[in-house]
Amino acid sequence: MVKYLALLCLVILCIAHFSESKPAYQVLKVKEGYIPVFIRYGDQPLSEIDPVLAEAFGEHEIAPRNIKDDTSSNDHQIAPVVDTKANESTGKFEGIIKDLLNSAGFGTR
């Protein structure tokens, strides 16, 4: 019984090992009237999906991306607090709208 269990574990490990080592790219058969669609996840290079497709687009590696980090910049402006009670007491909503537009940068300063 132990021999069969050990053999079964060995077979499962071999299958798992070889299934992970096979190529991850897709090979789709050409069918008339069908357009192959390749799904990329994030910055996954085309060479991992289909090497022929990567060569056709001239993409051999992932090009470095220029990503702007907005969190590190000190250029942010803090919108002023709008006193809505003062504007509501006069009964005019135009003041509220103007204050909101000004704080959002759409109004005249």
C-alpha positions in Angstrom: 0.0 0.0 0.0 2.8 2.4 0.9 4.6 1.6 -2.4 1.5 2.5 -4.4 1.1 5.7 -2.4 4.7 6.7 -3.0 4.4 5.8 -6.7 1.2 7.9 -7.0 3.0 10.9 -5.3 5.9 10.5 -7.7 3.7 10.5 -10.7 1.8 13.6 -9.5 5.0 15.4 -8.9 6.3 14.5 -12.3 3.1 15.7 -14.0 3.2 19.0 -12.0 6.9 19.5 -12.9 6.5 19.0 -16.6 3.2 20.9 -16.9 4.8 24.0 -15.5 7.8 23.8 -17.7 6.0 23.7 -21.0 5.8 27.0 -23.0 3.2 29.5 -21.8 2.5 31.0 -25.2 -0.6 30.1 -27.1 -0.6 28.4 -30.5 -3.9 29.0 -32.2 -4.9 27.2 -35.4 -5.8 29.3 -38.4 -9.6 29.1 -39.1 -11.2 30.9 -41.9 -13.5 33.7 -40.6 -11.9 33.7 -37.1 -9.6 36.3 -35.8 -7.2 35.1 -33.0 -7.4 37.2 -29.8 -4.5 37.2 -27.4 -5.1 38.4 -23.8 -2.3 40.2 -22.1 -2.3 40.7 -18.3 -0.7 44.0 -17.2 2.8 44.5 -18.7 3.1 40.9 -19.9 5.5 40.8 -22.9 4.1 39.5 -26.2 7.0 37.0 -26.3 5.4 35.1 -23.4 2.1 34.9 -25.3 3.3 34.2 -28.9 6.9 34.7 -30.1 5.8 35.1 -33.7 3.4 37.9 -32.7 6.2 39.6 -30.7 8.5 39.5 -33.7 5.8 40.9 -36.0 5.4 43.9 -33.7 9.1 44.3 -33.0 8.6 43.8 -29.3 11.4 41.7 -27.8 11.3 42.9 -24.3 9.2 45.2 -22.2 10.2 48.7 -22.7 10.5 50.8 -19.6 7.4 52.8 -18.8 7.6 56.4 -17.9 5.1 56.6 -15.1 4.5 59.9 -13.3 4.1 59.5 -9.6 1.6 62.1 -8.6 1.9 61.3 -4.9 5.5 62.6 -4.6 4.9 66.0 -6.2 4.3 69.1 -4.1 2.4 70.9 -6.8 -1.0 70.0 -5.4 -3.2 72.9 -4.4 -5.6 72.5 -1.5 -9.1 73.7 -2.3 -10.3 76.4 0.1 -13.2 75.5 2.4 -16.4 77.0 1.2 -18.6 78.5 3.9 -22.0 77.3 2.6 -24.0 78.6 5.6 -23.1 82.2 4.9 -24.3 81.8 1.3 -27.5 79.9 2.2 -28.5 82.5 4.7 -28.8 85.1 1.9 -30.9 82.6 -0.1 -28.6 82.8 -3.1 -27.2 79.6 -4.5 -25.1 81.5 -7.1 -22.5 82.2 -4.5 -22.2 78.5 -3.6 -21.8 77.6 -7.3 -19.2 80.3 -7.9 -17.3 79.3 -4.8 -17.3 75.6 -5.9 -16.2 76.5 -9.4 -13.5 78.8 -8.1 -12.2 76.1 -5.8 -12.1 73.6 -8.6 -10.2 76.0 -10.8 -13.0 76.8 -13.3 -13.9 80.2 -12.1 -12.2 83.6 -12.4 -9.8 84.5 -9.7 
